[in-house]
Amino acid sequence: MKDLIKRCWDLYKKYEEGINYLIFGFLAFVLNYVLYYVFESILHINYLVATGLSWALTVVFAYWTNHTFVFKSKNASPGSLLKEFVSFIGARIATELLEVAFMYLAVDILGMNSYIAKLIGQALVIVSNYFLSKLWIFKKK
């Protein structure tokens, strides 16, 4: 049993960044989707506005988890944190525009159910965000 635990731990350490990204990305996805549901279904906010609101609240959570647990950024000075945060927000704005455009195309043009479109849109966003974060925002120097 100890050998199995050690092997699992070794695998986790080898792929820690990717595993943590998946875990915290999943939590951000759940938060985003729950917020979207609350805004769209319970508060009856337009699905595009609900998408934007759910994004804005989720992005703060995503920055904190990516900075702290996924990419383990060493930036600590106010200036470097601000630069990192602004870069993160810029990348997230770009992927949010991608999601909003996808939602419009899928729901208004193709007539897809907005919840299914939201799932597909989120998958596109998660993959895009990982590569932008790894290659640009939190890249190791």
Contacts in CASP RR format, 6 or more apart in sequence:
PFRMAT RR
TARGET T0000
AUTHOR 0000-0000-0000
METHOD contacts of the structure
MODEL  1
MKDLIKRCWDLYKKYEEGINYLIFGFLAFVLNYVLYYVFESILHINYLVA
TGLSWALTVVFAYWTNHTFVFKSKNASPGSLLKEFVSFIGARIATELLEV
AFMYLAVDILGMNSYIAKLIGQALVIVSNYFLSKLWIFKKK
12 19 0 8 1.000
17 70 0 8 1.000
17 71 0 8 1.000
17 134 0 8 1.000
18 70 0 8 1.000
20 69 0 8 1.000
20 70 0 8 1.000
21 66 0 8 1.000
21 70 0 8 1.000
21 130 0 8 1.000
21 133 0 8 1.000
24 62 0 8 1.000
24 65 0 8 1.000
24 66 0 8 1.000
24 69 0 8 1.000
24 70 0 8 1.000
25 62 0 8 1.000
25 65 0 8 1.000
25 126 0 8 1.000
27 61 0 8 1.000
27 65 0 8 1.000
28 58 0 8 1.000
28 61 0 8 1.000
28 62 0 8 1.000
28 65 0 8 1.000
29 122 0 8 1.000
29 126 0 8 1.000
31 54 0 8 1.000
31 57 0 8 1.000
31 58 0 8 1.000
31 61 0 8 1.000
32 54 0 8 1.000
32 55 0 8 1.000
32 58 0 8 1.000
32 122 0 8 1.000
33 54 0 8 1.000
33 118 0 8 1.000
33 119 0 8 1.000
33 122 0 8 1.000
35 50 0 8 1.000
35 53 0 8 1.000
35 54 0 8 1.000
35 57 0 8 1.000
35 58 0 8 1.000
36 47 0 8 1.000
36 50 0 8 1.000
36 51 0 8 1.000
36 54 0 8 1.000
36 118 0 8 1.000
39 45 0 8 1.000
39 49 0 8 1.000
39 50 0 8 1.000
39 53 0 8 1.000
39 54 0 8 1.000
40 46 0 8 1.000
40 47 0 8 1.000
40 50 0 8 1.000
40 114 0 8 1.000
43 50 0 8 1.000
45 53 0 8 1.000
47 103 0 8 1.000
47 107 0 8 1.000
47 114 0 8 1.000
48 100 0 8 1.000
48 103 0 8 1.000
48 104 0 8 1.000
51 96 0 8 1.000
51 99 0 8 1.000
51 100 0 8 1.000
51 103 0 8 1.000
51 118 0 8 1.000
52 96 0 8 1.000
52 100 0 8 1.000
55 92 0 8 1.000
55 96 0 8 1.000
55 99 0 8 1.000
59 88 0 8 1.000
59 89 0 8 1.000
59 92 0 8 1.000
59 96 0 8 1.000
62 88 0 8 1.000
62 92 0 8 1.000
62 129 0 8 1.000
63 85 0 8 1.000
63 88 0 8 1.000
63 89 0 8 1.000
66 73 0 8 1.000
66 88 0 8 1.000
66 133 0 8 1.000
66 137 0 8 1.000
66 138 0 8 1.000
67 73 0 8 1.000
67 75 0 8 1.000
67 84 0 8 1.000
67 88 0 8 1.000
67 138 0 8 1.000
70 133 0 8 1.000
70 138 0 8 1.000
71 133 0 8 1.000
71 134 0 8 1.000
71 137 0 8 1.000
71 138 0 8 1.000
73 84 0 8 1.000
73 138 0 8 1.000
75 81 0 8 1.000
75 83 0 8 1.000
75 84 0 8 1.000
84 137 0 8 1.000
84 138 0 8 1.000
87 136 0 8 1.000
87 137 0 8 1.000
88 133 0 8 1.000
88 137 0 8 1.000
91 129 0 8 1.000
91 132 0 8 1.000
91 133 0 8 1.000
91 136 0 8 1.000
91 137 0 8 1.000
92 129 0 8 1.000
94 128 0 8 1.000
94 132 0 8 1.000
95 124 0 8 1.000
95 125 0 8 1.000
95 128 0 8 1.000
95 129 0 8 1.000
95 132 0 8 1.000
96 125 0 8 1.000
98 124 0 8 1.000
98 125 0 8 1.000
98 128 0 8 1.000
99 121 0 8 1.000
99 122 0 8 1.000
99 124 0 8 1.000
99 125 0 8 1.000
102 117 0 8 1.000
102 120 0 8 1.000
102 121 0 8 1.000
102 124 0 8 1.000
103 114 0 8 1.000
103 117 0 8 1.000
103 118 0 8 1.000
103 121 0 8 1.000
106 112 0 8 1.000
106 116 0 8 1.000
106 117 0 8 1.000
106 120 0 8 1.000
106 121 0 8 1.000
107 113 0 8 1.000
107 114 0 8 1.000
107 117 0 8 1.000
END
